[in-house]
Amino acid sequence: MKQDRLIYKKRIKELPKDMLPREKALKEGFSSLSDEELLAISLGSGTKGINVIGLAQKILNGKSFKDLKDITLDDLKKIKGIGEAKALQILAIIEIAKRMDDHAEKIKISSVSDAFNYLKFLSKETQEHMVALYLNSSNHLIAQEVIAKGSLNVVRVLPRDILYYAIKHNCNGIIISHNHPNNDPTPSQEDIEFTKKLQTLANELGFDLLDHIIVGKKDFYSFAKAGLI
């Protein structure tokens, strides 16, 4: 803890590059950032005696960014180092996040083609990504999570990594998807075995695994369409 306090009192330019949120975002993408790092980038600067990373940590206080959805102007101004301007900045960020969530809930994925059209952004990735979509009982999108990013042709994921968010979002159905950077969406034996295991565990917990879609450059493979789910 003492070391953390020393780090957060340093100027941002004095910190190692691997601790700088902006540099990390440029190198690894925004999905690699923690909630604290995302908030730090959004805030832009710290305040007297504490840099922006430490300030973000103080605001979150061990919670996730979503836990701030009901925070008020007065709540924020009680945090040492947060004046009215910073508080309004944070509240604006939260309101943007709320509106994006509202939009997400209006997206309905009721067919394989709907799912692929939503997920085809994965075809542009040069590394394997595993993404999960969480739907309500009406097949409206509740949330999207980037579960993992891997190497050129390998991504390591456990079923619990996906089911954790299913529980967190209290969803009904799950669609998982990953890309094959070699552009061939044909599933590997490992893909098939993983999907079967995930389906079994999802069913045991009361979730419906609706599909596993593998995205290639121009084509895709649907486990549901192939009758494997």
Steps between C-alpha positions, in 0.01 A plus 500: 500500500784740583655431160164570332476837676847594376408399145179701502681811626739489205435700188361287217810567287717349775321164498619197299340480156326171578302682771373776271140439387528692173810313390342167600185583302705581190705184531240244614161661432238645732359158590827427683449788744363466850211722615751716687710547187196587287385753755851647520505559124154657516600734785812610317687637801535457871494759773739645757697224670354211300533404136209399276546124561483547875200729462316239295576239765363727774178556307440132430616389846527135398167498312432462128407795280142371478468539878521877452177519298301650790771723644406866546679832469510533878641146539787582264577837658551325834805321352816692578638650181167501313360845437184590314667498157645148542173378651302627201752339265452162670120533499509577127702183438251296705205646308664409168549143626134482608379615160722247325355226722149614409590473133652155547180371657311596183717274285320174430688191385244245391683316221842376399529776240417764766778363717755491220414852381560624854822302546663537160727773638710206624599424140733801510696379803847357443500317834242255631232666712226329698186711539179409683156652451250480783130512411176526694202269452386710201841467332584866559865570566576570864878516480805418292824388661845443355588179683856459378755597239762254382785456258479468124302177516447410866278646773482342844155507660330300773120455513495678836638814331181515292257384766628755750352777286182300437440503875607864533262618226220263606445401138290229340701412190865508400663525158875459487719582205865500408690574184746290300763742368597239236155581351375138510201486739497120516496396868792309645447194718590720795225747399246217488600354836503840668153581368356172626651555844374857517150395393485235771614738773275781376196270510586393854497864607176577316644683199434421135805487272338620178795484264874500452596696190847480350577801283728488197587777257193460280314205647397355834415172667198464726483208742122548526455497124718187477281327762783477756307707756 
